[in-house]
Amino acid sequence: MIMAFYSSASCAPCRRGYEYCEGKNVLSFEKKSDTEYVGIVQGSQTEPYNVRIDIAHQ
């Protein structure tokens, strides 16, 4: 599923998100619909943050 998402990614933030996933920075994620995902990501800050991705509206 992750590679299918990545293949549709054409922007720099999308590629960065994939790198976070590969680096085990994505703590959890859930597919909400055919085009929408939500998750929790650990970035460089102390607290993780929530993300929402809608691949239909890149």
C-alpha atoms as an extended CHARMM CRD file, in Angstrom:
* protein
*
        58  EXT
         1         1  MET       CA              0.0000000000        0.0000000000        0.0000000000  PROA      1               0.0000000000
         2         2  ILE       CA              2.8200000000        2.4420000000        0.8100000000  PROA      2               0.0000000000
         3         3  MET       CA              4.4670000000        2.0140000000       -2.5920000000  PROA      3               0.0000000000
         4         4  ALA       CA              1.1260000000        2.6190000000       -4.3290000000  PROA      4               0.0000000000
         5         5  PHE       CA              0.8470000000        5.8750000000       -2.4200000000  PROA      5               0.0000000000
         6         6  TYR       CA              4.4310000000        6.8420000000       -3.2170000000  PROA      6               0.0000000000
         7         7  SER       CA              4.0130000000        6.1830000000       -6.9190000000  PROA      7               0.0000000000
         8         8  SER       CA              1.2640000000        8.8220000000       -6.9630000000  PROA      8               0.0000000000
         9         9  ALA       CA              3.4310000000       11.3400000000       -5.0930000000  PROA      9               0.0000000000
        10        10  SER       CA              4.8120000000       14.0510000000       -7.3060000000  PROA      10              0.0000000000
        11        11  CYS       CA              5.6430000000       16.8030000000       -4.8410000000  PROA      11              0.0000000000
        12        12  ALA       CA              8.5990000000       17.2720000000       -2.5050000000  PROA      12              0.0000000000
        13        13  PRO       CA              6.5000000000       17.0440000000        0.7160000000  PROA      13              0.0000000000
        14        14  CYS       CA              5.1000000000       13.7210000000       -0.5120000000  PROA      14              0.0000000000
        15        15  ARG       CA              8.5820000000       12.3450000000       -1.0880000000  PROA      15              0.0000000000
        16        16  ARG       CA              9.6310000000       13.6140000000        2.3500000000  PROA      16              0.0000000000
        17        17  GLY       CA              6.6710000000       11.7670000000        3.8530000000  PROA      17              0.0000000000
        18        18  TYR       CA              7.8100000000        8.5720000000        2.1880000000  PROA      18              0.0000000000
        19        19  GLU       CA             11.3000000000        9.0760000000        3.6280000000  PROA      19              0.0000000000
        20        20  TYR       CA              9.7350000000        9.5040000000        7.0780000000  PROA      20              0.0000000000
        21        21  CYS       CA              7.8790000000        6.2380000000        6.5820000000  PROA      21              0.0000000000
        22        22  GLU       CA             11.0020000000        4.4000000000        5.4880000000  PROA      22              0.0000000000
        23        23  GLY       CA             12.8790000000        5.8860000000        8.4600000000  PROA      23              0.0000000000
        24        24  LYS       CA             10.2610000000        4.5390000000       10.9060000000  PROA      24              0.0000000000
        25        25  ASN       CA              9.1230000000        8.0780000000       11.8220000000  PROA      25              0.0000000000
        26        26  VAL       CA              5.4810000000        7.2750000000       11.0390000000  PROA      26              0.0000000000
        27        27  LEU       CA              4.1610000000        6.0390000000       14.3720000000  PROA      27              0.0000000000
        28        28  SER       CA              0.7330000000        5.0710000000       13.0410000000  PROA      28              0.0000000000
        29        29  PHE       CA             -1.5120000000        5.6530000000       10.0440000000  PROA      29              0.0000000000
        30        30  GLU       CA             -4.9740000000        4.7550000000        8.8760000000  PROA      30              0.0000000000
        31        31  LYS       CA             -6.6550000000        4.7900000000        5.4860000000  PROA      31              0.0000000000
        32        32  LYS       CA             -9.8430000000        6.8230000000        5.8900000000  PROA      32              0.0000000000
        33        33  SER       CA            -11.0960000000        6.5950000000        2.2940000000  PROA      33              0.0000000000
        34        34  ASP       CA             -9.8390000000        5.7320000000       -1.1790000000  PROA      34              0.0000000000
        35        35  THR       CA             -7.8710000000        8.9650000000       -1.2520000000  PROA      35              0.0000000000
        36        36  GLU       CA             -7.4030000000       10.0560000000        2.3710000000  PROA      36              0.0000000000
        37        37  TYR       CA             -4.9230000000        8.9000000000        5.0130000000  PROA      37              0.0000000000
        38        38  VAL       CA             -4.3240000000       10.1650000000        8.5480000000  PROA      38              0.0000000000
        39        39  GLY       CA             -1.4040000000        9.4080000000       10.8100000000  PROA      39              0.0000000000
        40        40  ILE       CA              0.9730000000       10.3840000000       13.5730000000  PROA      40              0.0000000000
        41        41  VAL       CA              4.5580000000       11.2820000000       12.6850000000  PROA      41              0.0000000000
        42        42  GLN       CA              7.6200000000       11.8410000000       14.8540000000  PROA      42              0.0000000000
        43        43  GLY       CA              9.5650000000       14.7010000000       13.3380000000  PROA      43              0.0000000000
        44        44  SER       CA             12.5600000000       16.5700000000       14.7170000000  PROA      44              0.0000000000
        45        45  GLN       CA             10.5030000000       18.1690000000       17.5010000000  PROA      45              0.0000000000
        46        46  THR       CA              9.8370000000       16.5080000000       20.8670000000  PROA      46              0.0000000000
        47        47  GLU       CA              6.1380000000       15.9090000000       20.2840000000  PROA      47              0.0000000000
        48        48  PRO       CA              4.7800000000       13.8370000000       17.3880000000  PROA      48              0.0000000000
        49        49  TYR       CA              2.2880000000       15.5530000000       15.1100000000  PROA      49              0.0000000000
        50        50  ASN       CA             -0.8760000000       14.6000000000       13.2350000000  PROA      50              0.0000000000
        51        51  VAL       CA             -0.9080000000       14.4880000000        9.4550000000  PROA      51              0.0000000000
        52        52  ARG       CA             -3.6990000000       14.2330000000        6.8960000000  PROA      52              0.0000000000
        53        53  ILE       CA             -2.9940000000       13.3670000000        3.2800000000  PROA      53              0.0000000000
        54        54  ASP       CA             -5.5340000000       13.5030000000        0.4950000000  PROA      54              0.0000000000
        55        55  ILE       CA             -3.9320000000       12.0820000000       -2.6300000000  PROA      55              0.0000000000
        56        56  ALA       CA             -6.7890000000       13.3850000000       -4.7790000000  PROA      56              0.0000000000
        57        57  HSD       CA             -5.8020000000       16.9680000000       -3.8690000000  PROA      57              0.0000000000
        58        58  GLN       CA             -1.9980000000       16.9570000000       -3.9180000000  PROA      58              0.0000000000
